[in-house]
Amino acid sequence: MTTSPEQQTPPPNPVATSPTPAVPAVSAAPSAAEVPNRVPAPAAPSKAPAPGDGAARAAGAASAELATARPPLVTRPLLLRFVSLVGSSVSFFLLLSVVPVYTTASGAGPATGALMLATVLGELAAPRFVARYGYRVALVAGLCLLGAPALVLTVSHSLVWIVPVCLVRGLGFALTLVAGGALTATLIPAGRRGEGLAVVGVVSGVPSLIALPLGVWLAAHVGFTPVAVAAGVAALAAVASVPGLPGREASPEKPVGMVAALRTGALARPAAVFATTALATGILVTFLPLAVPAASSGIVATALFVQPAASTAARWAAGRFGDRHGPARLVVPGLLLSAGGMVITAFTGSPVAVLAGVAVFGTGFGIAQNATLALMYTRVPASGYGTVSALWNLAYDGGMGVGAVGFGTLAGATGYPAAFAVTGVLMSAALIPALRDRGAETTPPPSALRTAKSPSSEVN
């Protein structure tokens, strides 16, 4: 997504550009054997190097090294983007576990369900909004929809009030994910896309890891209203960073719609593989505390820290590797490690097995996160970044939701250890799209993404 071991130019993007005729290389002068009836020219006499030749050669080598140096990764626009990224993450995760506690027991499910439903629906609609209004407008709208309702969340305990607040916040979060993800892709040099996405993952992941437990702790010690206000302010304050960001990526291509993306194997296959790994993530965070015996319950907290820590480290390593050798090589290993980790975790009675399983799974999940997203970005023009961001986030959220719901039914029939093992085996079915994608790596994506479409003629 090569001029040196540190930089690999991503494969040509058949979506964004049309094939360019190759420039004929300048060949060396033909030899006497190659050209008949030609007498070889006498060799030029050797010349002793002048005293200044060594310095000139050194200067030339330095200039060549500078010419091939990797472009800077962290730039001022990317730093500004980090502000809105942190603001939206803090705002969302501060209240994620607080709202179910704030509502009555019967209202916890509808409140969280409304939030996630609105997020998924928003991800489906966001690419069209981004294509029409640009990154800045969409990002500001998302931050405002995420932050402003939080300020009035605690006005009432009634579900009639809380559910609409959650719906609006879910739509806002979806806009920040899709618009922000697409914008971030334009700010990362193509030759360092994998590494850049890994940095972004760390910047967004650390606030979420801190804000999730912090919100619950603050609600218990200072009350719900201060936490809700803090969540609102975190998102609204980040709006100040948006004017310094690009508004729209100039591209001759028409935006890629969600329907076209879902029908295109070059995008749907990596998304399906990633959704499979995300499915297992939803299972672990939901059911591992229930599956581990009470005598080993202390191991759960450690395991739920090891898994995201391993994912973060693997995401970084995968980005570095992908920039040099291409992200396509990492999709299958990421899937296999994720499935293998679930099988190991099936030995829930052994703390060592649980920790080893979540570490292996976390490594595979981090690799899959980076590889699938980087791969999908290389297969669309800049005008399709919003759609890729939406499709990838949809695979993430949808996979986690399906995993949490489906695993509960399976575990009820088989028990937790067998359910973990069966899940790991079933995940291997995603090898079908993963291997097909590797085989089709050199095949241009279907014309659905190469042909400019009128936004009005396609349902996004």
C-alpha positions as CSV (number, residue, x, y, z in Angstrom):
1,M,0.0,0.0,0.0
2,T,10.0,0.2,-3.7
3,T,12.5,2.3,-3.6
4,S,14.3,1.2,-0.4
5,P,13.8,-1.5,2.3
6,E,12.0,1.1,4.4
7,Q,9.5,2.2,1.7
8,Q,7.3,0.1,-0.6
9,T,5.1,1.9,-3.1
10,P,1.6,0.4,-3.0
11,P,0.4,-1.6,-5.9
12,P,-1.0,0.4,-8.8
13,N,-4.6,1.4,-8.0
14,P,-6.7,0.2,-11.0
15,V,-9.7,2.0,-9.5
16,A,-8.3,5.4,-9.2
17,T,-6.3,5.7,-12.5
18,S,-6.4,4.2,-15.9
19,P,-3.4,2.2,-17.2
20,T,-0.5,4.4,-18.3
21,P,1.7,3.2,-21.2
22,A,5.1,2.1,-20.0
23,V,8.0,4.4,-20.8
24,P,10.5,2.5,-22.9
25,A,13.7,2.0,-21.0
26,V,17.0,3.4,-22.5
27,S,19.0,0.4,-23.3
28,A,22.8,0.2,-23.2
29,A,24.8,0.6,-26.4
30,P,24.8,-2.6,-28.5
31,S,28.0,-4.7,-28.6
32,A,29.9,-5.6,-31.8
33,A,28.4,-9.0,-31.7
34,E,24.9,-7.6,-31.6
35,V,25.5,-5.2,-34.6
36,P,27.0,-6.8,-37.7
37,N,29.9,-5.2,-39.6
38,R,30.6,-2.8,-36.8
39,V,34.1,-2.5,-35.4
40,P,34.3,-2.1,-31.6
41,A,35.2,1.3,-30.5
42,P,38.5,1.6,-28.6
43,A,38.1,1.6,-24.9
44,A,38.5,5.0,-23.3
45,P,41.6,5.4,-21.3
46,S,41.2,5.1,-17.6
47,K,41.3,8.3,-15.6
48,A,42.6,8.8,-12.1
49,P,40.0,10.3,-9.9
50,A,40.4,14.0,-9.2
51,P,41.0,15.0,-5.6
52,G,37.4,16.4,-5.3
53,D,35.7,13.4,-6.9
54,G,35.2,11.5,-3.6
55,A,33.4,14.5,-2.0
56,A,31.3,14.9,-5.1
57,R,30.3,11.2,-5.0
58,A,29.5,11.5,-1.3
59,A,27.3,14.5,-1.9
60,G,25.6,12.8,-4.8
61,A,24.9,9.7,-2.6
62,A,23.5,11.9,0.1
63,S,21.2,13.7,-2.3
64,A,20.0,10.3,-3.7
65,E,19.3,9.1,-0.1
66,L,17.3,12.2,0.6
67,A,15.4,11.8,-2.6
68,T,14.4,8.3,-1.6
69,A,13.7,9.0,2.1
70,R,10.3,8.1,3.4
71,P,7.8,10.9,3.5
72,P,7.0,12.2,7.0
73,L,4.2,10.3,8.7
74,V,3.1,12.7,11.5
75,T,2.2,16.1,10.0
76,R,0.3,19.1,11.3
77,P,-3.0,18.1,9.6
78,L,-2.7,14.6,11.1
79,L,-2.0,16.0,14.5
80,L,-5.1,18.1,14.2
81,R,-7.0,15.0,13.1
82,F,-5.8,13.3,16.3
83,V,-7.6,16.0,18.4
84,S,-11.0,15.1,16.9
85,L,-10.2,11.4,17.1
86,V,-9.4,11.6,20.8
87,G,-12.5,13.8,21.4
88,S,-14.9,11.4,19.8
89,S,-13.4,8.3,21.4
90,V,-13.5,9.9,24.9
91,S,-17.1,11.1,24.4
92,F,-18.4,7.8,23.2
93,F,-16.6,5.5,25.6
94,L,-17.1,7.6,28.8
95,L,-20.8,6.9,28.5
96,L,-20.9,3.5,26.9
97,S,-21.1,1.6,30.2
98,V,-22.5,4.5,32.2
99,V,-25.8,4.8,30.4
100,P,-26.9,1.2,31.1
101,V,-26.3,1.9,34.8
102,Y,-28.1,5.2,34.7
103,T,-31.2,3.6,33.2
104,T,-33.3,1.1,35.0
105,A,-32.5,-2.6,34.6
106,S,-35.1,-3.0,32.0
107,G,-33.9,0.1,30.1
108,A,-30.2,-1.0,29.8
109,G,-30.8,-3.1,26.7
110,P,-32.9,-0.6,24.7
111,A,-30.5,2.2,25.5
112,T,-27.4,0.3,24.3
113,G,-29.3,-1.2,21.4
114,A,-30.5,2.2,20.2
115,L,-27.0,3.5,20.3
116,M,-25.5,0.6,18.3
117,L,-28.4,0.5,15.8
118,A,-28.1,4.1,15.1
119,T,-24.3,3.7,14.6
120,V,-24.8,0.9,12.1
121,L,-27.5,2.7,10.2
122,G,-25.4,5.9,10.2
123,E,-22.4,4.0,8.8
124,L,-24.6,3.0,5.9
125,A,-25.7,6.5,5.1
126,A,-22.5,8.4,6.0
127,P,-20.6,7.9,2.7
128,R,-23.2,9.8,0.7
129,F,-23.2,12.6,3.3
130,V,-19.4,12.8,3.2
131,A,-19.4,12.8,-0.6
132,R,-21.8,15.6,-0.8
133,Y,-20.6,18.0,2.0
134,G,-17.0,17.0,2.5
135,Y,-14.9,15.9,5.4
136,R,-15.0,19.0,7.6
137,V,-18.8,19.5,7.5
138,A,-19.4,15.8,8.1
139,L,-16.9,15.7,11.0
140,V,-18.3,18.8,12.7
141,A,-21.9,17.4,12.3
142,G,-20.8,14.1,13.8
143,L,-19.0,15.7,16.8
144,C,-22.0,18.0,17.5
145,L,-24.5,15.1,17.3
146,L,-22.3,13.0,19.6
147,G,-21.5,15.7,22.1
148,A,-24.6,18.0,22.4
149,P,-27.1,15.3,23.4
150,A,-24.8,14.1,26.1
151,L,-25.1,17.5,27.9
152,V,-28.8,16.8,28.5
153,L,-28.7,13.0,28.9
154,T,-29.4,13.2,32.7
155,V,-32.5,15.4,32.4
156,S,-34.6,12.4,32.8
157,H,-34.4,8.7,33.7
158,S,-37.2,7.9,31.3
159,L,-36.5,5.7,28.3
160,V,-38.7,8.0,26.3
161,W,-35.9,10.6,26.8
162,I,-32.8,8.4,26.9
163,V,-33.4,6.3,23.8
164,P,-33.7,9.3,21.4
165,V,-30.6,10.7,23.0
166,C,-28.7,7.5,22.3
167,L,-30.1,7.4,18.7
168,V,-28.7,10.8,18.0
169,R,-25.4,10.1,19.6
170,G,-25.1,6.9,17.5
171,L,-25.6,8.8,14.3
172,G,-23.0,11.3,15.4
173,F,-20.5,8.6,16.2
174,A,-21.1,7.0,12.8
175,L,-20.3,10.2,11.1
176,T,-17.1,10.7,13.0
177,L,-16.0,7.2,12.2
178,V,-16.7,7.4,8.5
179,A,-15.7,11.0,7.8
180,G,-12.8,10.8,10.1
181,G,-11.6,7.5,8.8
182,A,-11.7,8.7,5.2
183,L,-10.0,12.0,6.0
184,T,-7.3,10.2,7.9
185,A,-6.5,8.0,4.9
186,T,-5.9,11.1,2.8
187,L,-3.4,12.5,5.4
188,I,-1.2,9.3,5.5
189,P,1.4,8.9,2.7
190,A,0.5,5.9,0.5
191,G,3.9,4.3,1.0
192,R,3.4,4.4,4.8
193,R,-0.3,3.6,5.0
194,G,0.0,0.5,7.1
195,E,2.2,2.2,9.7
196,G,0.0,5.3,9.7
197,L,-3.1,3.3,10.3
198,A,-1.3,1.6,13.2
199,V,-0.5,4.9,14.8
200,V,-4.1,6.0,14.4
201,G,-5.2,2.8,16.0
202,V,-3.1,3.6,19.0
203,V,-4.3,7.2,19.2
204,S,-7.9,6.1,19.2
205,G,-7.5,2.9,21.3
206,V,-5.7,4.4,24.3
207,P,-8.5,6.9,25.1
208,S,-11.1,4.2,24.8
209,L,-9.2,1.9,27.1
210,I,-9.0,4.7,29.7
211,A,-12.4,6.3,29.2
212,L,-14.5,3.1,29.5
213,P,-13.6,2.2,33.1
214,L,-13.1,5.8,34.0
215,G,-16.7,6.7,33.2
216,V,-18.0,4.0,35.5
217,W,-15.6,5.0,38.3
218,L,-16.5,8.7,38.0
219,A,-20.3,8.0,37.9
220,A,-19.9,6.0,41.2
221,H,-17.9,8.8,42.9
222,V,-19.1,12.1,41.5
223,G,-22.4,11.3,39.9
224,F,-23.9,10.7,36.4
225,T,-24.3,14.4,35.4
226,P,-20.6,15.4,35.6
227,V,-19.7,12.3,33.5
228,A,-22.3,13.2,30.9
229,V,-21.2,16.8,30.7
230,A,-17.6,15.7,30.4
231,A,-18.5,13.4,27.5
232,G,-20.4,16.2,25.8
233,V,-17.5,18.7,26.2
234,A,-14.9,16.3,24.9
235,A,-16.7,16.0,21.6
236,L,-17.7,19.7,21.3
237,A,-14.3,21.0,22.2
238,A,-12.8,18.9,19.4
239,V,-14.8,20.9,16.8
240,A,-12.2,23.7,17.2
241,S,-9.6,21.5,15.5
242,V,-11.7,20.8,12.4
243,P,-11.2,24.1,10.4
244,G,-7.5,23.2,10.0
245,L,-8.3,20.0,8.2
246,P,-8.8,19.5,4.5
247,G,-12.5,19.9,3.4
248,R,-12.6,17.5,0.5
249,E,-10.1,15.4,-1.4
250,A,-9.9,16.4,-5.1
251,S,-10.6,13.4,-7.3
252,P,-11.9,13.1,-10.8
253,E,-13.8,9.9,-9.8
254,K,-17.4,9.9,-8.6
255,P,-17.9,8.6,-5.1
256,V,-18.1,4.9,-4.6
257,G,-21.5,3.8,-3.2
258,M,-22.1,1.2,-0.5
259,V,-24.1,-1.0,-2.9
260,A,-21.3,-1.0,-5.4
261,A,-18.8,-1.8,-2.6
262,L,-20.8,-4.7,-1.2
263,R,-21.1,-6.1,-4.7
264,T,-17.3,-5.9,-5.3
265,G,-15.3,-8.8,-4.2
266,A,-12.1,-6.7,-3.9
267,L,-13.8,-4.9,-1.0
268,A,-16.3,-7.4,0.3
269,R,-13.8,-10.3,0.8
270,P,-11.5,-8.4,3.2
271,A,-14.5,-7.0,5.0
272,A,-15.9,-10.5,5.4
273,V,-12.6,-11.8,6.9
274,F,-12.4,-8.9,9.3
275,A,-16.0,-9.3,10.3
276,T,-15.1,-12.9,11.3
277,T,-12.3,-11.8,13.6
278,A,-14.5,-9.0,15.0
279,L,-17.2,-11.6,15.8
280,A,-14.7,-13.4,18.1
281,T,-13.9,-10.1,19.8
282,G,-17.5,-9.6,20.7
283,I,-17.6,-13.1,22.1
284,L,-14.5,-12.6,24.3
285,V,-15.5,-9.3,25.8
286,T,-19.0,-10.5,26.5
287,F,-18.6,-14.1,27.6
288,L,-15.1,-14.6,28.9
289,P,-16.0,-13.3,32.4
290,L,-18.8,-15.8,32.5
291,A,-16.8,-18.7,31.1
292,V,-13.9,-18.6,33.4
293,P,-14.5,-20.5,36.7
294,A,-15.1,-18.3,39.8
295,A,-11.9,-19.5,41.4
296,S,-9.9,-18.0,38.5
297,S,-12.0,-14.9,38.1
298,G,-9.0,-12.6,38.8
299,I,-7.5,-13.8,35.5
300,V,-10.3,-12.2,33.5
301,A,-9.2,-8.6,34.1
302,T,-5.7,-9.5,33.0
303,A,-6.9,-11.4,30.0
304,L,-9.1,-8.4,28.9
305,F,-6.0,-6.2,29.1
306,V,-3.7,-8.6,27.3
307,Q,-6.0,-9.0,24.3
308,P,-6.1,-5.3,23.3
309,A,-2.5,-4.8,24.2
310,A,-1.5,-7.7,21.9
311,S,-3.8,-6.3,19.2
312,T,-2.2,-2.8,19.4
313,A,1.4,-4.2,19.2
314,A,0.4,-6.5,16.3
315,R,-1.3,-3.7,14.5
316,W,1.8,-1.7,14.5
317,A,4.0,-4.6,13.4
318,A,1.5,-5.5,10.6
319,G,1.6,-1.9,9.4
320,R,5.4,-1.8,9.1
321,F,5.4,-5.2,7.4
322,G,2.5,-4.3,5.0
323,D,4.2,-1.1,3.9
324,R,7.2,-3.2,2.7
325,H,5.7,-6.3,1.4
326,G,2.0,-5.5,0.9
327,P,-0.9,-6.0,3.3
328,A,-2.5,-8.9,1.3
329,R,0.1,-11.3,2.7
330,L,-1.1,-10.7,6.2
331,V,-4.9,-11.4,5.9
332,V,-4.7,-15.2,6.1
333,P,-2.1,-15.3,9.0
334,G,-4.3,-12.8,10.9
335,L,-7.4,-15.0,10.5
336,L,-5.6,-18.2,11.4
337,L,-4.1,-16.7,14.6
338,S,-7.5,-15.3,15.6
339,A,-9.1,-18.7,15.1
340,G,-6.3,-20.5,16.9
341,G,-6.5,-18.2,19.8
342,M,-10.2,-19.0,20.3
343,V,-9.5,-22.7,20.3
344,I,-6.8,-22.2,23.0
345,T,-9.1,-20.1,25.0
346,A,-11.5,-23.0,25.1
347,F,-9.5,-24.4,28.0
348,T,-11.2,-22.0,30.3
349,G,-10.2,-23.9,33.4
350,S,-6.5,-23.1,32.9
351,P,-5.3,-19.6,33.5
352,V,-2.3,-20.2,31.4
353,A,-4.4,-21.3,28.5
354,V,-6.8,-18.4,28.8
355,L,-3.9,-15.8,28.8
356,A,-2.1,-17.6,26.0
357,G,-5.4,-17.8,24.0
358,V,-6.3,-14.2,24.3
359,A,-2.7,-13.2,23.5
360,V,-2.7,-15.3,20.3
361,F,-6.2,-14.0,19.4
362,G,-5.2,-10.4,20.0
363,T,-2.2,-10.8,17.8
364,G,-4.3,-12.2,15.0
365,F,-7.0,-9.6,15.4
366,G,-4.5,-6.7,15.3
367,I,-3.0,-8.1,12.1
368,A,-6.4,-8.5,10.5
369,Q,-7.4,-5.0,11.6
370,N,-4.5,-3.3,9.9
371,A,-4.2,-5.6,6.8
372,T,-7.8,-5.5,5.8
373,L,-8.2,-1.8,6.1
374,A,-5.0,-0.9,4.4
375,L,-5.8,-3.4,1.6
376,M,-9.3,-2.0,1.0
377,Y,-7.9,1.6,0.8
378,T,-5.5,0.6,-1.9
379,R,-8.4,-0.7,-4.0
380,V,-10.4,2.5,-4.3
381,P,-9.7,6.1,-5.5
382,A,-9.7,8.8,-2.9
383,S,-13.4,9.4,-3.5
384,G,-14.0,5.9,-2.2
385,Y,-12.3,6.3,1.1
386,G,-15.5,7.2,2.9
387,T,-17.2,4.0,1.6
388,V,-14.2,1.9,2.7
389,S,-14.3,3.4,6.1
390,A,-18.0,2.8,6.4
391,L,-17.8,-0.8,5.2
392,W,-14.9,-1.7,7.5
393,N,-16.6,-0.1,10.5
394,L,-19.8,-1.9,9.6
395,A,-17.9,-5.2,9.5
396,Y,-16.5,-4.4,13.0
397,D,-19.8,-3.4,14.6
398,G,-21.8,-6.1,12.9
399,G,-19.3,-8.8,13.6
400,M,-19.2,-8.0,17.3
401,G,-23.0,-7.9,17.5
402,V,-23.5,-11.1,15.7
403,G,-20.8,-12.8,17.8
404,A,-22.3,-11.7,21.1
405,V,-25.8,-12.9,20.1
406,G,-25.0,-16.1,18.3
407,F,-22.5,-17.3,20.9
408,G,-25.0,-17.1,23.7
409,T,-27.3,-19.5,21.9
410,L,-24.4,-21.9,21.1
411,A,-23.0,-21.9,24.6
412,G,-26.4,-22.6,26.0
413,A,-26.4,-25.9,24.1
414,T,-22.8,-26.9,24.4
415,G,-21.3,-25.1,27.4
416,Y,-18.6,-22.4,27.2
417,P,-15.5,-24.5,26.5
418,A,-17.0,-26.4,23.6
419,A,-18.6,-23.1,22.3
420,F,-15.2,-21.4,22.2
421,A,-13.6,-24.4,20.4
422,V,-16.5,-24.6,17.8
423,T,-16.2,-20.9,17.2
424,G,-12.5,-21.2,16.4
425,V,-13.2,-24.0,14.0
426,L,-16.1,-22.2,12.3
427,M,-13.9,-19.1,11.9
428,S,-11.7,-21.0,9.5
429,A,-14.6,-20.9,7.0
430,A,-13.4,-17.3,6.3
431,L,-10.4,-18.9,4.7
432,I,-12.5,-19.2,1.5
433,P,-12.8,-15.5,0.9
434,A,-9.3,-14.9,2.2
435,L,-7.7,-17.3,-0.2
436,R,-9.9,-16.2,-3.1
437,D,-8.7,-12.7,-2.4
438,R,-5.1,-13.7,-2.5
439,G,-5.7,-15.4,-5.8
440,A,-7.4,-12.4,-7.2
441,E,-4.8,-9.9,-6.0
442,T,-3.5,-9.3,-9.5
443,T,-7.0,-9.0,-11.0
444,P,-8.4,-5.4,-11.4
445,P,-11.5,-4.8,-9.3
446,P,-14.8,-5.0,-11.1
447,S,-16.0,-2.1,-13.2
448,A,-18.5,-1.2,-10.5
449,L,-15.7,0.8,-8.9
450,R,-13.9,2.0,-12.0
451,T,-16.9,3.5,-13.7
452,A,-18.0,6.9,-12.5
453,K,-21.6,6.8,-11.3
454,S,-24.0,9.5,-10.7
455,P,-24.7,9.8,-7.0
456,S,-28.4,10.2,-7.8
457,S,-28.5,6.9,-9.6
458,E,-27.2,4.8,-6.8
459,V,-28.5,4.0,-3.4
460,N,-25.7,4.4,-0.8
